[in-house]
């Protein structure tokens, strides 16, 4: 903990201290994107990743695979920027790398060991705040506290669900 950098997320020391969706950079963030077609029916379910201090995205993209730079299902539509000074066990980037190391040896299971678990593992490795994260807590956190990257990100997230809902209501006679 002694050699951990003390950095405010508002500082502009580095090239990527601020979130920059145009360059796909999200320093110290958890990122989220829709997971078609599941998100079309259940818009609170999606794909997550975690970003380094430089904003590089890392996601558990499939069996034994950690994607970098790009998420498996498209650019993030939501993000939560966290405070790296809340890491109690190791610094932010070391926690992300340790979580990546563990998940490079894991089989992907969409229901039980997935991208949400990968993000939780990284946060638990670094001891972020409580250090007691899991798949559900990451999903709930992203849904309720995630900031949208743009207006088009809101549309990308909710338009398919809205169309499906409208069609169900229309064909069931509820709109007549």
BAMILO-682522 format. One line per 3 residues: number of its first residue (from 1); their letters; for each residue y negated, x, z negated of N, C-alpha, C, CB. Coordinates in steps of 0.05 Angstrom, whole numbers, plus 5000, padded with zeros to 4 digits. Last residue first. Glycine has a CB too. Layout:
// BAMILO-682522
NUM = A = Y X Z Y X Z Y X Z Y X Z; ... .
END
This chain:
// BAMILO-682522
176 = XXX = 5031 3891 5562 5023 3867 5578 5010 3846 5562 5047 3856 5592; 5049 3933 5534 5021 3935 5544 5013 3910 5560 5018 3960 5561; 5102 3925 5522 5083 3925 5500 5054 3926 5509 5088 3949 5483 .
173 = XXX = 5141 3929 5560 5125 3904 5559 5105 3904 5537 5143 3881 5556; 5167 3975 5568 5178 3958 5547 5163 3931 5544 5177 3973 5520; 5135 4000 5605 5161 3988 5614 5175 3972 5593 5179 4010 5623 .
170 = XXX = 5091 4015 5572 5088 3998 5596 5114 3984 5603 5078 4015 5619; 5114 4048 5533 5100 4024 5525 5097 4004 5548 5072 4030 5514; 5133 4089 5566 5152 4074 5549 5139 4047 5541 5158 4091 5523 .
167 = XXX = 5085 4107 5590 5107 4095 5607 5127 4079 5590 5122 4118 5621; 5058 4126 5544 5047 4104 5560 5068 4091 5577 5024 4115 5578; 5092 4168 5530 5088 4146 5511 5077 4121 5526 5068 4154 5489 .
164 = XXX = 5087 4201 5575 5113 4190 5568 5110 4166 5550 5130 4211 5555; 5031 4213 5571 5042 4199 5595 5069 4186 5589 5045 4220 5618; 5030 4239 5521 5014 4215 5526 5025 4199 5550 4985 4222 5530 .
161 = XXX = 5062 4284 5531 5070 4264 5511 5056 4238 5515 5063 4275 5483; 5030 4310 5571 5057 4300 5577 5067 4279 5557 5077 4324 5578; 4981 4319 5540 4982 4302 5564 5010 4292 5570 4970 4316 5588 .
158 = XXX = 4983 4357 5497 4986 4328 5492 4989 4310 5517 4964 4319 5476; 4980 4411 5516 4997 4404 5493 5003 4374 5492 4983 4412 5468; 4944 4410 5558 4971 4420 5563 4990 4412 5540 4970 4451 5565 .
155 = XXX = 4898 4391 5529 4910 4375 5551 4939 4384 5556 4893 4378 5577; 4890 4436 5497 4895 4409 5484 4909 4391 5505 4868 4396 5474; 4879 4473 5535 4903 4477 5518 4910 4451 5504 4897 4499 5497 .
152 = XXX = 4831 4456 5556 4855 4454 5573 4881 4458 5557 4853 4474 5596; 4798 4471 5514 4803 4442 5519 4827 4439 5537 4778 4430 5533; 4830 4526 5478 4810 4514 5497 4816 4484 5499 4812 4528 5525 .
149 = XXX = 4862 4540 5436 4848 4562 5450 4827 4551 5469 4869 4578 5465; 4861 4506 5373 4867 4506 5402 4850 4528 5416 4860 4478 5415; 4887 4529 5312 4863 4523 5328 4871 4524 5358 4840 4543 5322 .
146 = XXX = 4932 4504 5265 4928 4519 5289 4903 4510 5304 4952 4517 5307; 4944 4471 5222 4922 4490 5219 4916 4506 5244 4927 4508 5197; 4987 4437 5236 4964 4426 5221 4940 4445 5220 4972 4419 5194 .
143 = XXX = 5022 4468 5267 5014 4442 5276 4988 4432 5262 5036 4422 5271; 5029 4516 5237 5017 4517 5264 5007 4489 5273 5038 4526 5284; 5052 4494 5190 5027 4510 5189 5014 4510 5216 5033 4539 5179 .
140 = XXX = 5099 4472 5210 5079 4455 5198 5052 4469 5197 5088 4447 5169; 5125 4520 5228 5119 4498 5246 5098 4480 5235 5144 4482 5251; 5129 4550 5180 5114 4561 5203 5106 4538 5222 5131 4583 5218 .
137 = XXX = 5162 4516 5149 5134 4522 5140 5117 4534 5163 5135 4542 5117; 5209 4516 5179 5194 4492 5176 5165 4498 5168 5207 4474 5155; 5227 4571 5176 5223 4558 5202 5204 4533 5199 5250 4549 5213 .
134 = XXX = 5191 4604 5122 5214 4595 5136 5207 4580 5161 5232 4578 5118; 5166 4650 5072 5163 4632 5095 5189 4626 5108 5144 4645 5115; 5144 4679 5027 5167 4661 5025 5165 4640 5047 5168 4647 4997 .
131 = XXX = 5099 4709 5015 5123 4723 5026 5148 4705 5025 5128 4748 5010; 5050 4694 4997 5073 4687 4981 5098 4702 4990 5078 4657 4982; 5018 4741 5032 5012 4721 5011 5037 4716 4993 5002 4695 5022 .
128 = XXX = 5066 4777 5064 5041 4763 5068 5038 4740 5047 5039 4751 5097; 5104 4818 5066 5096 4806 5040 5070 4791 5042 5094 4828 5019; 5125 4837 5111 5099 4849 5103 5090 4838 5076 5077 4844 5124 .
125 = XXX = 5170 4804 5113 5173 4834 5111 5147 4847 5102 5181 4845 5139; 5148 4754 5119 5162 4760 5094 5166 4790 5091 5190 4746 5094; 5127 4758 5170 5109 4753 5148 5122 4760 5121 5100 4724 5148 .
122 = XXX = 5175 4766 5199 5154 4786 5200 5135 4783 5176 5138 4784 5226; 5202 4718 5187 5214 4744 5179 5192 4765 5178 5237 4752 5199; 5169 4680 5212 5172 4680 5183 5183 4706 5173 5191 4657 5175 .
119 = XXX = 5178 4695 5265 5151 4697 5254 5152 4698 5224 5133 4674 5264; 5233 4682 5267 5224 4709 5273 5196 4714 5261 5223 4715 5304; 5233 4627 5258 5246 4645 5239 5237 4674 5242 5276 4643 5241 .
116 = XXX = 5209 4612 5306 5195 4606 5280 5207 4624 5258 5198 4576 5273; 5247 4626 5344 5221 4640 5343 5206 4635 5318 5205 4631 5367; 5309 4619 5305 5293 4617 5329 5266 4632 5326 5287 4588 5336 .
113 = XXX = 5360 4593 5282 5350 4621 5281 5334 4625 5306 5374 4642 5278; 5370 4537 5287 5373 4551 5261 5362 4579 5260 5402 4552 5254; 5361 4514 5338 5358 4498 5314 5357 4514 5288 5381 4478 5312 .
110 = XXX = 5369 4553 5377 5345 4537 5378 5340 4521 5352 5346 4518 5401; 5385 4617 5366 5396 4590 5362 5372 4571 5359 5416 4589 5337; 5398 4681 5390 5379 4660 5387 5394 4633 5384 5360 4659 5412 .
107 = XXX = 5425 4735 5353 5430 4714 5373 5410 4692 5369 5460 4704 5372; 5393 4797 5337 5401 4770 5331 5405 4752 5355 5380 4757 5313; 5369 4845 5342 5398 4846 5338 5409 4818 5333 5405 4864 5314 .
104 = XXX = 5317 4837 5344 5329 4849 5369 5359 4849 5367 5318 4877 5374; 5304 4822 5292 5310 4801 5312 5320 4811 5339 5286 4784 5316; 5294 4872 5268 5316 4855 5258 5324 4834 5279 5306 4840 5232 .
101 = XXX = 5250 4890 5297 5275 4906 5296 5299 4889 5287 5271 4930 5276; 5212 4850 5286 5222 4854 5313 5249 4869 5313 5202 4869 5331; 5204 4860 5232 5215 4834 5240 5226 4836 5268 5193 4813 5239 .
98 = XXX = 5182 4912 5238 5207 4908 5223 5220 4881 5230 5201 4910 5192; 5135 4900 5266 5155 4917 5278 5182 4914 5264 5146 4947 5277; 5107 4868 5229 5115 4857 5255 5137 4874 5268 5090 4857 5274 .
95 = XXX = 5102 4906 5188 5116 4881 5183 5125 4868 5209 5099 4861 5168; 5069 4944 5213 5096 4952 5203 5113 4927 5198 5094 4969 5177; 5023 4913 5221 5038 4922 5244 5066 4931 5236 5024 4945 5258 .
92 = XXX = 5007 4904 5165 5012 4882 5184 5030 4892 5207 4986 4872 5196; 5039 4945 5115 5017 4936 5130 5026 4917 5153 5001 4960 5142; 5079 4917 5060 5074 4938 5081 5051 4928 5098 5099 4943 5098 .
89 = XXX = 5071 4882 5016 5093 4902 5017 5088 4924 5037 5118 4887 5024; 5026 4848 5019 5032 4861 4994 5053 4883 4996 5041 4841 4974; 4972 4827 5057 4999 4838 5059 5004 4854 5033 5002 4856 5084 .
86 = XXX = 4920 4811 5058 4938 4796 5041 4967 4805 5042 4936 4766 5048; 4892 4837 5097 4890 4848 5070 4907 4833 5050 4860 4847 5060; 4896 4807 5143 4915 4829 5139 4913 4842 5111 4911 4850 5160 .
83 = XXX = 4893 4740 5149 4878 4762 5136 4898 4785 5129 4864 4752 5111; 4903 4707 5213 4909 4712 5184 4893 4737 5175 4939 4716 5180; 4892 4655 5257 4886 4683 5251 4888 4687 5220 4857 4691 5261 .
80 = XXX = 4932 4616 5295 4921 4618 5267 4916 4647 5262 4941 4605 5246; 4929 4579 5356 4932 4604 5341 4922 4600 5312 4918 4627 5355; 4952 4548 5417 4942 4547 5389 4946 4574 5376 4956 4525 5373 .
77 = XXX = 4971 4562 5465 4951 4541 5465 4939 4537 5437 4964 4514 5475; 4991 4624 5495 4987 4607 5472 4966 4585 5477 4978 4624 5448; 5023 4622 5560 5003 4632 5542 5000 4613 5518 4976 4635 5556 .
74 = XXX = 5095 4611 5567 5067 4609 5575 5048 4619 5553 5060 4581 5583; 5144 4618 5541 5138 4592 5553 5108 4589 5560 5146 4570 5535; 5146 4670 5521 5168 4661 5538 5161 4635 5553 5193 4657 5522 .
71 = XXX = 5083 4705 5524 5103 4688 5510 5123 4677 5530 5089 4665 5494; 5068 4773 5536 5069 4746 5546 5090 4730 5530 5075 4744 5576; 5070 4820 5500 5047 4813 5517 5046 4784 5526 5048 4831 5542 .
68 = XXX = 5141 4819 5493 5114 4829 5486 5094 4823 5508 5115 4860 5481; 5200 4790 5466 5180 4792 5487 5154 4804 5477 5175 4765 5501; 5259 4810 5444 5232 4806 5434 5214 4811 5458 5226 4826 5410 .
65 = XXX = 5326 4790 5445 5302 4795 5461 5276 4789 5447 5304 4780 5487; 5375 4770 5427 5370 4799 5426 5345 4807 5441 5394 4813 5438; 5365 4709 5461 5384 4727 5447 5378 4756 5450 5413 4722 5458 .
62 = XXX = 5293 4700 5465 5321 4693 5471 5339 4712 5457 5326 4694 5501; 5244 4714 5445 5245 4699 5470 5273 4690 5478 5234 4716 5492; 5205 4720 5396 5234 4720 5398 5240 4702 5421 5248 4710 5371 .
59 = XXX = 5145 4756 5413 5160 4731 5407 5190 4735 5411 5150 4708 5425; 5083 4784 5404 5111 4789 5402 5125 4763 5396 5118 4811 5380; 5020 4801 5433 5039 4780 5425 5067 4791 5425 5037 4756 5444 .
56 = XXX = 4969 4842 5409 4991 4840 5428 5012 4820 5416 5004 4868 5432; 4926 4852 5375 4927 4826 5389 4950 4822 5408 4902 4821 5403; 4924 4895 5344 4910 4897 5370 4912 4871 5386 4922 4920 5386 .
53 = XXX = 4957 4880 5303 4929 4884 5297 4912 4886 5323 4925 4909 5280; 5003 4834 5337 4996 4859 5323 4966 4859 5317 5004 4884 5339; 5026 4767 5329 5011 4788 5343 5005 4811 5325 4986 4776 5355 .
50 = XXX = 5081 4724 5340 5063 4737 5321 5051 4761 5335 5079 4746 5295; 5098 4658 5364 5099 4687 5366 5080 4698 5344 5091 4698 5394; 5134 4597 5380 5115 4613 5365 5119 4643 5370 5118 4608 5336 .
47 = XXX = 5138 4535 5413 5147 4562 5412 5125 4579 5398 5152 4573 5441; 5145 4469 5383 5137 4488 5404 5148 4515 5399 5107 4490 5405; 5133 4404 5362 5153 4425 5365 5144 4443 5387 5181 4413 5370 .
44 = XXX = 5097 4364 5365 5094 4382 5342 5114 4405 5343 5096 4367 5316; 5110 4330 5406 5089 4350 5410 5084 4368 5387 5064 4336 5417; 5164 4309 5431 5157 4315 5404 5135 4337 5404 5182 4324 5387 .
41 = XXX = 5162 4305 5486 5171 4282 5470 5163 4285 5441 5202 4279 5473; 5143 4353 5503 5134 4329 5517 5140 4304 5501 5146 4328 5545; 5170 4391 5475 5143 4385 5466 5132 4360 5480 5124 4408 5470 .
38 = XXX = 5218 4394 5507 5218 4384 5479 5191 4375 5469 5230 4406 5460; 5221 4416 5556 5210 4389 5555 5209 4378 5526 5227 4370 5572; 5169 4462 5536 5179 4440 5553 5209 4439 5555 5167 4443 5582 .
35 = XXX = 5136 4476 5485 5163 4484 5493 5174 4461 5510 5182 4489 5468; 5069 4502 5477 5088 4480 5480 5115 4490 5491 5077 4458 5499; 5057 4556 5431 5054 4544 5457 5074 4521 5459 5058 4565 5480 .
32 = XXX = 5022 4596 5383 5040 4573 5389 5035 4564 5418 5035 4550 5369; 5016 4653 5339 5009 4638 5363 5030 4617 5369 5004 4657 5388; 4986 4684 5286 5010 4669 5294 5000 4653 5318 5022 4651 5270 .
29 = XXX = 4948 4746 5287 4952 4717 5291 4981 4709 5293 4937 4708 5315; 4922 4796 5290 4931 4785 5265 4936 4755 5266 4910 4791 5244; 4890 4783 5352 4895 4802 5330 4902 4787 5304 4872 4820 5326 .
26 = XXX = 4904 4764 5409 4903 4749 5385 4909 4766 5360 4922 4725 5386; 4893 4762 5477 4893 4779 5453 4887 4762 5429 4873 4802 5457; 4885 4745 5531 4911 4740 5517 4914 4759 5493 4934 4744 5537 .
23 = XXX = 4837 4746 5553 4852 4771 5556 4879 4769 5541 4837 4795 5545; 4822 4694 5540 4821 4703 5568 4837 4728 5573 4792 4707 5576; 4825 4692 5483 4846 4679 5499 4845 4687 5529 4842 4649 5498 .
20 = XXX = 4814 4732 5435 4804 4731 5463 4825 4719 5481 4796 4760 5473; 4793 4743 5369 4811 4729 5387 4798 4726 5415 4819 4700 5376; 4770 4808 5352 4765 4779 5355 4786 4768 5374 4736 4773 5365 .
17 = XXX = 4786 4859 5356 4784 4848 5330 4780 4818 5331 4762 4861 5314; 4799 4897 5398 4809 4870 5398 4808 4857 5370 4838 4869 5408; 4778 4948 5392 4774 4934 5417 4782 4905 5417 4788 4948 5439 .
14 = XXX = 4750 4952 5325 4769 4958 5346 4764 4942 5371 4797 4953 5337; 4708 4934 5293 4714 4963 5295 4730 4969 5320 4729 4972 5270; 4681 4888 5277 4685 4893 5306 4690 4923 5310 4660 4885 5322 .
11 = XXX = 4704 4844 5226 4694 4869 5235 4698 4872 5265 4707 4893 5219; 4731 4799 5211 4705 4795 5224 4693 4821 5234 4686 4781 5205; 4774 4813 5184 4779 4803 5210 4753 4797 5225 4796 4778 5209 .
8 = XXX = 4768 4875 5152 4760 4848 5153 4765 4838 5181 4730 4844 5144; 4814 4919 5128 4799 4911 5151 4792 4882 5149 4813 4918 5177; 4842 4973 5103 4827 4950 5093 4808 4941 5116 4812 4955 5067 .
5 = XXX = 4905 4999 5118 4877 4996 5126 4865 4971 5114 4873 4997 5156; 4946 5029 5070 4941 5005 5086 4912 5004 5093 4950 4980 5072; 4959 5070 5037 4949 5077 5063 4945 5053 5081 4968 5096 5076 .
2 = XX = 4976 5041 4990 4953 5059 4989 4941 5065 5017 4961 5086 4975; 5024 5016 5000 5000 5000 5000 4975 5017 5000 5000 4981 4976 .
END
